[in-house]
Amino acid sequence: MTCPYDLGAIVPAGRQGHHYRLVRRVGDGASAFVFEADRLSAKERGPRERVAFKLFRQTVSPEELQTECAALHALAHPGIVRILSFGFTRDSLRLPYIVMPLLTGGPLRTVLDNHGALALARSVDYAIEMFAALETAHAVKLLHRDLRPSNIFLARIAPLIHRVVLLDFGLSPESASCVPPALGLLGHPAYAAPELFYGKPHSVGTDIYAAGLVFYEMLTGTHALGSTSHDWAYTHYFSIAPPLDSLLPTAPPLLVDFVASVLAKVVRLRPPSAKACALALSAIQEELLVQSPNSTSEDGVDSLLRRLAGPDSAEDTQVEGPPSHLLRQASNPDDTDECAPPSACNGPISSGSPPSR
């Protein structure tokens, strides 16, 4: 499906007469187009705020869209992108859409492709933020289901300070009655846990495995199992990642062991929760600070992210507080007028089980 709207088009969306002017296309995926857009006021049609407008390629039912978006809509964590509103365009196309804050910075994928491995301290910092965000999502029975560098955004919150923000949740409470079919069930095969290829459901353990692959790539600049594969099912199930210290000799033993544990082929051998991962990495972080108290993460990543964000010299010369959308301040009442979130699915979230051979 090609995008039915040209740049500059004004898309009617929302129950209160809101419109969105498409300013710039910022991303295309298998399931959606993403635009930088001006949210226009309902009455004057004047610019109200700049947002990210995600327009899905496929048609889904209102029930499916609510199932996928409602729980995430209610989350308030700086490491999880906030959904401001969602619904269907109010024209003949009736396409499903999601509106999110427009973040400044760049995707981790772009940083890794242009910079390579990140500094050890920076990688650990980002991994702690990644697992902390997963912990919050898992606590309300949400699994990510598609964690990979393209879905991790390094958002600018102050000059030289960036925070991990998780994007594009598969949005699946792990319950048979709540699994949404609209966005696919596997995620990207290069970051899918081995058990998924053999019919097992997504679980806390599958998110942890994917996060482990992302962390390994931050530390080494390479995918743990190789960047390409003709058979990802076989690769994930049988290929073993090189020990971290074989590529990163400065890695402390605790970190080497941690990476091996999150990449375990059998689910029960992985850490039991994202919280356990964040705690383990926090202990490793303290060890790194003791070893190198004057270490710095100045490794060129900040300047790269500043270039990705575009001209911003005035802001980069002064220290400022985090933007309101990252602090998760309460939005205006009509920010949620498109679809009021229903009650979240209360099904249990699985910690996973070992794959059957």
N, C-alpha and C positions, 0 to 999 in steps of 0.2 A: 504493500500500500504506500503510495506517495502521499506526502502531506497535502491535505486539501486546502490549506490556507497559505497565502503568500505573506512575506514579511510586510508589515504595515497594516495587515488586516485587523479589523476589530471583531473579536469573537464574543458573542453574547453568551454569558454563562452565569448561573446562579439564580436563585429564586427572587432576589431583591433587585434585579435589573442590572447587576454588575456586568461590565464589559472589560475585555483584556485586549490591549493593542500589542501585537507581536513585534518586538523590536529587533531581536537577534536570535538566530538559532544557535543554541549552545551545546546540543548533543542529540544524536540519533541512536536508537537502540533497536533490538529486535522487536520490542514490545511498545515503544513509545517515541515521540518526538519531544524535545525539551527546548523551550524558548525562554529568553529573557523578555519580560512583558511588563507593560504599564497597566496597573489596575486602575481603571477609570471609575470615578465616583458615579453613583447610580443616577444622580440628577443632572449635574453639570457636564458630565462626560469629560471632565478634566482629569489630568493625572493625579492619582492619589498616592500610589507607592509603586516601586519597582519590585517585581516578584519573579520567581521561576514558575513557568506554566508548563506542566507536563501533560501532553495529549496522547492518549493511548491509541495504538493502531487498531486494536481489536475491540469489538463490541462486547460489553459485559452487562449483566443485569444489575439493577439498583441494589438487589440483595447481595450480589457478589462484591460490588464496589464498597458497600458498607462493611461487609465482613472483612475486606482487605484493609480498609482505611480507619475504621472507627477506633480501634484500640490504640493505633499509632497516633491518631489525632489527639488523644487524651494524654499521651506521654509528655513529660516535662523534664528532659535531660539534655544538657548542652552537647552531648556527643551523639544525639539522634536528631536527624533533620525533622523539623516540625511540619506537620500538614496544617496549613491555614484553612483550607476548604477543599471540598471535592464535590463532584456531581457530573452533570452532563451538559454539553453545550445546548443553548436554547435556539437551535436552528434546525434545519431539516436533517442535518447529519447526526445529531444526538450522540456525539462522541464523548466517552468518559474522560475526565481530566482531574488533575490534582494541582493545587496551588501551594507552593512552598516559599519560604524566605529565599531571597537571592543572596548566596554566600559569596564572599570574596576570598580568593585563594586559588587552589587548583586540585585536581584529582591526584591521589597517590600514584595512579598508573602513569600519569604524565611525568611526575617527579622521578619515578624509577626509570622510565624510558630515557629521560634526558640527563639524569644525574647518576644513576646507578645506586649502589648500596648507600644507605644512610649511616651516619655515625652511630656507634654502638649505644651511646647514652640517649641519643634522639630516638633510635628504634625502640628502646625499652620504654621511654616516655610515651611514645605513640601507641605501643602495644598495651600498656596499662590503660590508657584512655579507651582503646578499642574494646578490651575485655570488660571494662567498667560499664560501657554503653550496652554491651551484650547482656551483662548482669541485670541491668534495669529492664531491658526488653523481656528477658526470660522470666523475670519476676511477675510480669503481667501476662505470661503465657504467649509471648510472641517470639517466634524464631525468625532469624534473618533469611536463611535459605539460599542466599546468593552472595555471600561475602567474598569479595575479591578487590584488588587495588582500584578497579574502575568505579567501585561503589563506596569508596572511602575518600572523603574530601578533607583536605587540609585547609581549614577555614581560618582566615585572619581574624584575631580578636584584639590585637594591638600590634604596634610595630615590632617586628621580629618575634612575635608570639603567634603560633598557630595551633589549632586544636583539631583532633580527629573528629569528624562527623560522619556517621554511617548513613548512607543513602540507599534508596531502592530496596527496601525490605521486600521479601517475598510475602510478608504479611500473613503468615499462616499460624494461628493458634493450633497447637498440635493436638487436634481432636478430629475424629473422623467426620463429625458433622460440620466442622468449620474449615476444612481444607479447601481453599478457593482454587478453581481450575484455571482462572483467567491468566495468571502470570507464569504458568509452567511449574513443574514439580521438581526438576533436577537442579536448576541453576547452571552456572557455567561449568562444563565438565572438567576443566583444568583445576577447579577448586572444590570439586564435589567429593565428599567422603566415600571411601570404597563401598560401604554397605548400601549406599543409595543405588548403586548400579545393580544390586542384587535384590531389589524389591523392598528393602527396609525403609521405614519412614524417616523424614527429617526429625532431628532431635537436638537437644543441647549439645550432644557429642559431635554432630555433624557441623554445627556452627563453630565449635572449638577446633575441629580439624581444619576447617577453611581458614580460621583466624591464624592457626599455626603456620599454614602455608604462606599467608600474607606476611607474617612476622619473619619467617625464614627469608623471604624475598627482600624485606627491608634490610635485614642484616647482611645479606650476601649479594644482593643485586640479581639473583637468579632464582628461578622456580626450583623448589626442592627436588622435583622429579623430572626436570627438563622442561623446556618451554613448549615443546611440541610432542604430540603422541598420536599414533594412528589408532590406538585403542586405549582410551583413558581408563576404562574399567580395569583392564589388565594392569596398566601402569600404577593406578592407585592401590590395587590389591596386592601386587607382588613386588613392585620396585621400592627400594629403600632409599630414603634421603641420605646423602653423605653426612656424616657427623658434622655438627656445626663447626667444631674447632678445626676440621680439615680445611675449611674455607675461611674461617675467621679465627686465627690462632690466639687472638687476645680475648676470646670469649671465656668467661670464668666457668668452671665445671658445673656450677648450679644452673647456669644458663644452657649449657650443652644438654644437660639432663632434662631440663624443662622442655626444650624444643623437641627432643626425642619423644617425650611423653604426649605432647599435644598432637604429634603426627603418628601416634600409634595406630596400627591397622585395626585392632580390636577395640571397640568402643569402651569397654569396661576398664581398659588400661589407660585411657586418657583421664585428665583431671575431671572430677565430678561436676564442676560448675565453672562458669565464667568468673564468678567471685573468687574461687580457689586459684584460678590463673592470675587474676589481678593481684591477689595477696602474694603469691609466689614471686611475681615480677617485682613487686614493691620491695621484697626482701633482697632480691638481686640488685635492684636500684640502689638500695642503701649500701650494699657491698661495693658497688662501683664508685659511689661517692666517697667512701672511706679510702679506696685505693687511689682515686684521683680527685681530691677535693677541689682542685682548681680547673677541672676539665670544662670544656665549652662545647656546645653543639654547633658552633659556627662552621658550617661545612658547605656553604653555598646554596643550601636549600631555600633559605629565606629570600635570598635575592632572586632565585628562580621563581618562587611563588609570587614575589612582587611583580616580576615581569609578566607572569600569567594573568595577574589581576589587572594589569594596565596602569596608566599614569595615575599616581596617587601620592605625589610628592608632599603635598600639604599635610596629609594624614601621617605619612611616614616620618615626619620630623617632630612629632609630638606624641606623647604617651596619652592614651585615652582609655576609658572603660570599655568593657565588652559591649557590643551592640545589643539592643534590647531583645532581638530575636534569638540570640544565644543565651541570654539570661532567662529566657522563657517567661517573660513578663506576660501578664494577662492581656489578651488581645481585645480589640473592640468587639462589642456584642455581635456586630454584623459580619465579623470575620468568619463565622461558622454558619452563615445562613444557608449555604448550599445544601448541606446534609447534616442534620443533627446526628451525632454518633449514637447508635443503639447500645444496649448493654453488651459488654464484652463477653465472648465465649468463655465459659468457665470450665472447659475440658482440661484435664491434666496435661502437663507438658512432660514429654518423655525425656529421660536422660540417655536413651538409646540402648541397644543390645548388640552383642557381637554378631557379625554376619555369618550366615550359614554357608558352608562350603559345598 
